[in-house]
Amino acid sequence: MSAKLETIGVAKSYGDALALQPTDLTVQTGEFLTLLGPSGSGKTTLLQMIAGLVAPTAGRIEIDGRDVTHVEPGKRGVGMVFQSYALFPHMNVWDNVAYGLRMRRHSRDDIKRAVNDALTMVHMNDYAKRYPKELSGGQQQRIALARCFAYRPSVILLDEPLGALDKKLREHMQSEIRRLHKELGATFVYVTHDQDEALTLSDRICLMNLARVEQIGTPADLYDRPATRFAAQFIGHSNLLEGAVDQTRGSSGEAILLAAGGRVPMPQSGSTTPGLKYCLLVRPEAPRLVEPNRGFLDGTISDIVFFGSDTRVQLTMRDGTPFTVRCERSLKPRIGDTVGLVWDPLRTTLLNA
């Protein structure tokens, strides 16, 4: 794969306030990359600089190897979809989709063909004569996508486009966006603060925090192998066990972490130093419940939450550490029971404390 988009040392500050630290990012042709992070992490600032809506303080931006740092937005070959839809209320659906093509002075025949193709792609042909006020939120978002797709930009930037939709409609639109990405073959850069959305849609995720890149990788990389404590806590539900490495080894020669009132085997990858403190990430789906004193740790069930497909059991460990276990519905734990926990150490991740 070749690089479609690159930022080289791109940074942005507003006076003394740093909105984005120098950032190097490469997006491959046809890739779906998501910029994920909490508010203030710099993800929207980075997207706006790629779009040309905000000028960087330092660094440069390249698309297809061409420096576009100071090229105006309309000449970068990118399309933008906003959370607010930004449809023209006085134009019907067909004219909204055609607007960008008219501004680029396409021929009448080209505009007609492109608009019809775009409306077909988002399944909105029957709504061509309606006005935005006559459409639901999901339908308006489809039109915003169609307007962007109509002139076939090679890079499509989406700034939290599903943030205003309810849960069911948002999940439906996620499937639609995945389908459209495959059909178009364009490069998507998508901004969201919703971790589930990022895991569902992305080829790769760029996790951002405190105006910088925290970690870049596939959804599985970030979920199974987070590089930092922030990444572990932001992606998915996390059980974090903090403690020091024991001076002695386990029965199989493995290093042991003294945490949560028990002796926890550590994964074999990486070296550890006895006496130093570490943090062990255990995802809720990794442990299983066993009899007390039969596992690595013991805890008391403090709450049971039904999630439909599974049950989340909340435990309080001997030292007060909270711990969550995802169980099958067939299990019938009871609040107040003391249980043991056991898991495959290879399904855990060791982090610096």
Order of alpha helices (4+ residues) and beta strands (2+ residues): beta-beta-beta-alpha-beta-beta-beta-alpha-alpha-alpha-beta-alpha-beta-alpha-beta-beta-alpha-alpha-beta-beta-beta-beta-beta-beta-beta-beta-beta-beta
